[in-house]
């Protein structure tokens, strides 16, 4: 079982991807929650920014349902993510 966490890069991007998923159809908050096996409030909190982080399993399930690679929506938390943020802010 993975203990890695991921940070949602852009809630608005997730919202747009939910409007037209990889199969061409929209998915609701409840539909995405069902696919990811979480309560619908978790998806709502991710979309509003109340929650920024998710387990690797949840992040992957969300990416899979909307039809994109994990790295399109999520940044792995940890040293690598902190280093990338430092590079962006100093550039």
Secondary structure, 3 states (H helix, E strand, C coil): CCCCEEEECCHHHHHHHHHCCCCCCCCCHHHHHHHHCCCHHHHHHHHHCCCCEEEHHHHHHHHHHHCCCHHHHEEECCHHHHHHHHHHHHC
